[in-house]
Amino acid sequence: MPLLRKLVDLKRQGVLSELWDHELYRLLTNAGFHVPVETRLRIVRHGREYKLGEGD
């Protein structure tokens, strides 16, 4: 919580404008937080979604 409060304070003071998602992720992981990232790959052909390894 102290880290998040500091980010809010910096934003209010105009020191911090915006953070990209990867910047926030790096900041949190460098501070020792475990931030799970869900990754999903989609293959769409002719309007149908396929899973990896699935044939035509």
Distance bins in CASP14 RR format, pairs under 12 A and 6 or more apart:
PFRMAT RR
TARGET T0000
AUTHOR 0000-0000-0000
RMODE 2
METHOD distances of the structure
MODEL  1
1 7 0 0 0 0 0 1 0 0 0 0 0
1 8 0 0 0 0 0 1 0 0 0 0 0
1 31 0 0 0 0 0 1 0 0 0 0 0
1 33 0 0 0 0 0 1 0 0 0 0 0
2 8 0 0 0 0 0 1 0 0 0 0 0
2 9 0 0 0 0 0 1 0 0 0 0 0
2 31 0 0 0 0 1 0 0 0 0 0 0
3 9 0 0 0 0 0 1 0 0 0 0 0
3 10 0 0 0 0 0 1 0 0 0 0 0
3 24 0 0 0 0 0 1 0 0 0 0 0
3 27 1 0 0 1 0 0 0 0 0 0 0
3 28 1 0 0 1 0 0 0 0 0 0 0
3 29 0 0 0 0 0 1 0 0 0 0 0
3 30 0 0 0 0 0 1 0 0 0 0 0
3 31 1 0 1 0 0 0 0 0 0 0 0
3 32 0 0 0 0 1 0 0 0 0 0 0
3 33 0 0 0 0 1 0 0 0 0 0 0
4 10 0 0 0 0 0 1 0 0 0 0 0
4 11 0 0 0 0 0 1 0 0 0 0 0
4 19 0 0 0 0 0 1 0 0 0 0 0
4 24 0 0 0 0 0 1 0 0 0 0 0
4 27 0 0 0 0 0 1 0 0 0 0 0
4 28 0 0 0 0 1 0 0 0 0 0 0
4 31 0 0 0 0 0 1 0 0 0 0 0
4 33 0 0 0 0 0 1 0 0 0 0 0
5 11 0 0 0 0 0 1 0 0 0 0 0
5 12 0 0 0 0 0 1 0 0 0 0 0
6 12 0 0 0 0 0 1 0 0 0 0 0
6 13 0 0 0 0 0 1 0 0 0 0 0
6 15 0 0 0 0 0 1 0 0 0 0 0
6 16 0 0 0 0 1 0 0 0 0 0 0
6 27 0 0 0 0 0 1 0 0 0 0 0
6 31 0 0 0 0 0 1 0 0 0 0 0
7 13 0 0 0 0 0 1 0 0 0 0 0
7 14 0 0 0 0 0 1 0 0 0 0 0
7 15 0 0 0 0 1 0 0 0 0 0 0
7 16 1 0 0 1 0 0 0 0 0 0 0
7 17 0 0 0 0 0 1 0 0 0 0 0
7 18 0 0 0 0 0 1 0 0 0 0 0
7 19 1 0 0 1 0 0 0 0 0 0 0
7 23 0 0 0 0 0 1 0 0 0 0 0
7 24 0 0 0 0 1 0 0 0 0 0 0
7 27 0 0 0 0 1 0 0 0 0 0 0
7 28 0 0 0 0 1 0 0 0 0 0 0
7 31 0 0 0 0 0 1 0 0 0 0 0
8 14 0 0 0 0 0 1 0 0 0 0 0
8 15 0 0 0 0 0 1 0 0 0 0 0
8 16 0 0 0 0 1 0 0 0 0 0 0
8 19 0 0 0 0 0 1 0 0 0 0 0
9 15 0 0 0 0 1 0 0 0 0 0 0
9 16 0 0 0 0 1 0 0 0 0 0 0
10 16 1 1 0 0 0 0 0 0 0 0 0
10 17 0 0 0 0 1 0 0 0 0 0 0
10 18 0 0 0 0 0 1 0 0 0 0 0
10 19 0 0 0 0 0 1 0 0 0 0 0
10 27 0 0 0 0 0 1 0 0 0 0 0
11 17 1 0 0 1 0 0 0 0 0 0 0
11 18 0 0 0 0 1 0 0 0 0 0 0
11 19 0 0 0 0 1 0 0 0 0 0 0
11 24 0 0 0 0 0 1 0 0 0 0 0
16 23 0 0 0 0 0 1 0 0 0 0 0
16 24 0 0 0 0 0 1 0 0 0 0 0
16 27 0 0 0 0 0 1 0 0 0 0 0
17 23 0 0 0 0 0 1 0 0 0 0 0
18 24 0 0 0 0 1 0 0 0 0 0 0
19 25 0 0 0 0 1 0 0 0 0 0 0
19 26 0 0 0 0 1 0 0 0 0 0 0
19 27 1 0 0 1 0 0 0 0 0 0 0
19 28 0 0 0 0 0 1 0 0 0 0 0
20 26 0 0 0 0 1 0 0 0 0 0 0
20 27 0 0 0 0 0 1 0 0 0 0 0
21 27 0 0 0 0 0 1 0 0 0 0 0
21 28 0 0 0 0 0 1 0 0 0 0 0
21 35 0 0 0 0 0 1 0 0 0 0 0
21 37 0 0 0 0 1 0 0 0 0 0 0
22 28 0 0 0 0 0 1 0 0 0 0 0
22 29 0 0 0 0 0 1 0 0 0 0 0
22 35 0 0 0 0 0 1 0 0 0 0 0
22 37 0 0 0 0 0 1 0 0 0 0 0
23 29 0 0 0 0 0 1 0 0 0 0 0
23 30 0 0 0 0 0 1 0 0 0 0 0
24 30 0 0 0 0 0 1 0 0 0 0 0
24 31 0 0 0 0 0 1 0 0 0 0 0
24 33 0 0 0 0 0 1 0 0 0 0 0
24 35 0 0 0 0 1 0 0 0 0 0 0
24 37 0 0 0 0 0 1 0 0 0 0 0
25 31 0 0 0 0 0 1 0 0 0 0 0
25 32 0 0 0 0 0 1 0 0 0 0 0
25 33 0 0 0 0 1 0 0 0 0 0 0
25 34 0 0 0 0 0 1 0 0 0 0 0
25 35 1 0 1 0 0 0 0 0 0 0 0
25 36 0 0 0 0 0 1 0 0 0 0 0
25 37 1 0 0 1 0 0 0 0 0 0 0
26 32 0 0 0 0 0 1 0 0 0 0 0
26 33 0 0 0 0 0 1 0 0 0 0 0
26 35 0 0 0 0 1 0 0 0 0 0 0
26 37 0 0 0 0 0 1 0 0 0 0 0
27 33 0 0 0 0 1 0 0 0 0 0 0
27 35 0 0 0 0 1 0 0 0 0 0 0
28 34 0 0 0 0 1 0 0 0 0 0 0
28 35 1 0 1 0 0 0 0 0 0 0 0
28 36 0 0 0 0 0 1 0 0 0 0 0
28 37 0 0 0 0 0 1 0 0 0 0 0
29 35 1 0 0 1 0 0 0 0 0 0 0
29 36 0 0 0 0 0 1 0 0 0 0 0
29 37 0 0 0 0 1 0 0 0 0 0 0
39 52 0 0 0 0 0 1 0 0 0 0 0
40 49 0 0 0 0 0 1 0 0 0 0 0
40 51 0 0 0 0 0 1 0 0 0 0 0
40 52 0 0 0 0 0 1 0 0 0 0 0
41 49 0 0 0 0 0 1 0 0 0 0 0
41 50 0 0 0 0 0 1 0 0 0 0 0
41 51 0 0 0 0 1 0 0 0 0 0 0
41 52 1 0 0 1 0 0 0 0 0 0 0
41 53 0 0 0 0 0 1 0 0 0 0 0
41 54 0 0 0 0 0 1 0 0 0 0 0
42 48 0 0 0 0 0 1 0 0 0 0 0
42 49 1 0 1 0 0 0 0 0 0 0 0
42 50 0 0 0 0 1 0 0 0 0 0 0
42 51 0 0 0 0 1 0 0 0 0 0 0
42 52 0 0 0 0 1 0 0 0 0 0 0
42 54 0 0 0 0 0 1 0 0 0 0 0
43 49 1 0 0 1 0 0 0 0 0 0 0
43 50 1 0 1 0 0 0 0 0 0 0 0
43 51 1 0 0 1 0 0 0 0 0 0 0
43 52 1 0 0 1 0 0 0 0 0 0 0
43 53 0 0 0 0 1 0 0 0 0 0 0
43 54 0 0 0 0 1 0 0 0 0 0 0
43 55 0 0 0 0 1 0 0 0 0 0 0
43 56 0 0 0 0 0 1 0 0 0 0 0
44 50 1 0 0 1 0 0 0 0 0 0 0
44 51 0 0 0 0 0 1 0 0 0 0 0
44 54 0 0 0 0 0 1 0 0 0 0 0
45 54 0 0 0 0 0 1 0 0 0 0 0
45 55 0 0 0 0 0 1 0 0 0 0 0
45 56 1 0 0 1 0 0 0 0 0 0 0
46 56 0 0 0 0 1 0 0 0 0 0 0
48 54 0 0 0 0 1 0 0 0 0 0 0
48 55 0 0 0 0 0 1 0 0 0 0 0
48 56 0 0 0 0 1 0 0 0 0 0 0
50 56 0 0 0 0 1 0 0 0 0 0 0
END
